[in-house]
Amino acid sequence: MHYYRYSNPEISCWYKYLLFSYNIIFWLAGVAFLAAGLWAWSEKGVLSDLTKVTRLHGFDPVVLVLVVGGVMFVLGFAGCVGALRENICLLKFFCGAIVLIFTLELAAAVLAFLFQDWVRDRFKEFFENNIKSYRDDIDLQNLIDSLQKIELDGSYNLNRYHGLGQWFSNCGSQPSTGLQNNHCCGAQGPDDWDLNIYFNCSTESKSREKCGVPFSCCVPDPAQKVVNTQCGYDIRAQKKNQWDNLIFTKGCIPALEAWLPRNIYIVAGAFIAISLLQIFGIFLARSLISDIEVVKAGHLF
């Protein structure tokens, strides 16, 4: 009589350690985000006085960093421990959270496409509210300056004018042709800075920045190696036909709307890459859960 040995079900080491490696990266990234956010808050004195968070009327970028870091830390920790300890509860929590995030991202993308006018109005309202609080928080100030200086059109680059700085300064003008497509100023235009009490053109304002714009709105002079942070003073007190040579006149919302169609493949590629990473994590978690359940079921007989 011949006897056959049936192999006992085993948990795949590939799934187990791939999922652990997948999550350790996100867990470490979450730790880095949390550390950076807490350090930024400590520098601003928020940790010693948490009420400062409620007193800021605009958006604090540190809050976003802390939220993203917290989510990455919790999910990375659950995935790592769940994989190493073969804990089904933690793995199901990790898998369910990733599915929820993926669903919310997909729903947000579809709704943003279907309700473009509503999204535009909300973004305009968000931008204008933060313009009002521009001087209230250094991180918010840096964020707005970065948005206004970001190049939304790669067809022109200031480095091309590096050797022509002296020529432009001698001519008494700035290289504005084409550069207006690269940067932006305000939500719809430079006049949005009237919403800020420091840049407001009202006669009651005593600010030195009255009727001006932040330096991030200025057309940079390639001949200057040091950033002139006062270049936007009194700009809007001049005639509008003189603005083009001094500041960027396109608003950030029109600039973004012009940038998206030209770079739709980049945006779609980034969305697909993030989605594939999430789907891969879900696949690993579900596969490991199935292996654990099969092994546990085999032990019952």
Solvent accessible surface area in square Angstrom, and as a share of the most:
residue,aa,sasa,rsa
1,M,198,0.89
2,H,159,0.71
3,Y,184,0.70
4,Y,171,0.65
5,R,233,0.85
6,Y,184,0.70
7,S,104,0.67
8,N,124,0.63
9,P,60,0.38
10,E,147,0.66
11,I,33,0.17
12,S,33,0.21
13,C,88,0.52
14,W,196,0.69
15,Y,65,0.25
16,K,28,0.12
17,Y,111,0.42
18,L,74,0.37
19,L,0,0.00
20,F,55,0.23
21,S,54,0.35
22,Y,25,0.09
23,N,1,0.01
24,I,50,0.25
25,I,115,0.58
26,F,71,0.30
27,W,69,0.24
28,L,100,0.50
29,A,31,0.24
30,G,0,0.00
31,V,58,0.34
32,A,59,0.46
33,F,80,0.33
34,L,45,0.23
35,A,59,0.45
36,A,54,0.42
37,G,1,0.01
38,L,83,0.41
39,W,162,0.57
40,A,18,0.14
41,W,32,0.11
42,S,54,0.35
43,E,118,0.53
44,K,45,0.19
45,G,20,0.20
46,V,9,0.05
47,L,82,0.41
48,S,105,0.68
49,D,48,0.25
50,L,111,0.55
51,T,74,0.43
52,K,76,0.32
53,V,52,0.30
54,T,112,0.65
55,R,140,0.51
56,L,33,0.16
57,H,158,0.71
58,G,17,0.16
59,F,56,0.23
60,D,12,0.06
61,P,22,0.14
62,V,7,0.04
63,V,53,0.31
64,L,97,0.48
65,V,47,0.27
66,L,25,0.13
67,V,86,0.49
68,V,57,0.33
69,G,0,0.00
70,G,23,0.22
71,V,66,0.38
72,M,37,0.17
73,F,66,0.27
74,V,73,0.42
75,L,16,0.08
76,G,0,0.00
77,F,106,0.44
78,A,3,0.03
79,G,0,0.00
80,C,11,0.06
81,V,45,0.26
82,G,0,0.00
83,A,0,0.00
84,L,80,0.40
85,R,187,0.68
86,E,55,0.25
87,N,59,0.30
88,I,30,0.15
89,C,104,0.62
90,L,51,0.25
91,L,0,0.00
92,K,97,0.41
93,F,101,0.42
94,F,3,0.01
95,C,8,0.05
96,G,40,0.38
97,A,20,0.16
98,I,15,0.08
99,V,64,0.37
100,L,107,0.53
101,I,50,0.26
102,F,46,0.19
103,T,70,0.41
104,L,107,0.53
105,E,55,0.25
106,L,81,0.41
107,A,43,0.34
108,A,59,0.46
109,A,45,0.35
110,V,74,0.42
111,L,94,0.47
112,A,41,0.32
113,F,144,0.60
114,L,113,0.56
115,F,113,0.47
116,Q,93,0.41
117,D,96,0.50
118,W,151,0.53
119,V,57,0.33
120,R,81,0.30
121,D,72,0.37
122,R,98,0.36
123,F,69,0.29
124,K,65,0.28
125,E,86,0.39
126,F,92,0.38
127,F,8,0.04
128,E,35,0.16
129,N,64,0.33
130,N,7,0.03
131,I,0,0.00
132,K,106,0.45
133,S,3,0.02
134,Y,1,0.00
135,R,87,0.32
136,D,84,0.43
137,D,16,0.08
138,I,93,0.47
139,D,34,0.18
140,L,1,0.00
141,Q,32,0.14
142,N,77,0.40
143,L,61,0.30
144,I,5,0.02
145,D,7,0.04
146,S,63,0.40
147,L,71,0.35
148,Q,0,0.00
149,K,93,0.39
150,I,89,0.45
151,E,72,0.32
152,L,17,0.09
153,D,21,0.11
154,G,69,0.66
155,S,57,0.37
156,Y,75,0.29
157,N,56,0.29
158,L,41,0.20
159,N,119,0.61
160,R,154,0.56
161,Y,35,0.13
162,H,131,0.58
163,G,72,0.69
164,L,85,0.42
165,G,2,0.02
166,Q,118,0.52
167,W,149,0.52
168,F,25,0.11
169,S,54,0.35
170,N,109,0.56
171,C,73,0.44
172,G,68,0.66
173,S,41,0.27
174,Q,46,0.21
175,P,5,0.03
176,S,22,0.14
177,T,110,0.64
178,G,14,0.13
179,L,1,0.00
180,Q,32,0.14
181,N,57,0.29
182,N,0,0.00
183,H,14,0.06
184,C,2,0.01
185,C,0,0.00
186,G,0,0.00
187,A,0,0.00
188,Q,78,0.35
189,G,11,0.10
190,P,8,0.05
191,D,62,0.32
192,D,23,0.12
193,W,0,0.00
194,D,49,0.25
195,L,73,0.36
196,N,1,0.00
197,I,128,0.65
198,Y,85,0.32
199,F,1,0.00
200,N,41,0.21
201,C,43,0.25
202,S,45,0.29
203,T,115,0.67
204,E,133,0.60
205,S,18,0.12
206,K,186,0.79
207,S,30,0.19
208,R,145,0.53
209,E,23,0.10
210,K,61,0.26
211,C,17,0.10
212,G,1,0.01
213,V,4,0.02
214,P,4,0.02
215,F,51,0.21
216,S,2,0.01
217,C,0,0.00
218,C,13,0.08
219,V,9,0.05
220,P,50,0.31
221,D,25,0.13
222,P,28,0.17
223,A,51,0.39
224,Q,99,0.44
225,K,192,0.81
226,V,125,0.72
227,V,101,0.58
228,N,67,0.34
229,T,85,0.49
230,Q,113,0.50
231,C,38,0.23
232,G,1,0.01
233,Y,54,0.20
234,D,58,0.30
235,I,10,0.05
236,R,18,0.07
237,A,72,0.56
238,Q,74,0.33
239,K,144,0.61
240,K,131,0.55
241,N,122,0.63
242,Q,86,0.38
243,W,13,0.05
244,D,68,0.35
245,N,66,0.34
246,L,62,0.31
247,I,0,0.00
248,F,3,0.01
249,T,45,0.26
250,K,60,0.26
251,G,1,0.01
252,C,9,0.05
253,I,5,0.03
254,P,43,0.27
255,A,3,0.02
256,L,62,0.31
257,E,71,0.32
258,A,36,0.28
259,W,58,0.20
260,L,69,0.34
261,P,92,0.58
262,R,129,0.47
263,N,28,0.14
264,I,90,0.45
265,Y,189,0.72
266,I,115,0.58
267,V,56,0.32
268,A,41,0.32
269,G,37,0.36
270,A,53,0.41
271,F,69,0.29
272,I,97,0.49
273,A,53,0.41
274,I,88,0.45
275,S,10,0.07
276,L,108,0.54
277,L,93,0.46
278,Q,20,0.09
279,I,82,0.42
280,F,86,0.36
281,G,0,0.00
282,I,30,0.15
283,F,106,0.44
284,L,2,0.01
285,A,0,0.00
286,R,107,0.39
287,S,17,0.11
288,L,0,0.00
289,I,0,0.00
290,S,49,0.31
291,D,32,0.16
292,I,3,0.02
293,E,72,0.32
294,V,82,0.47
295,V,20,0.12
296,K,111,0.47
297,A,45,0.35
298,G,32,0.31
299,H,144,0.64
300,L,148,0.73
301,F,211,0.88
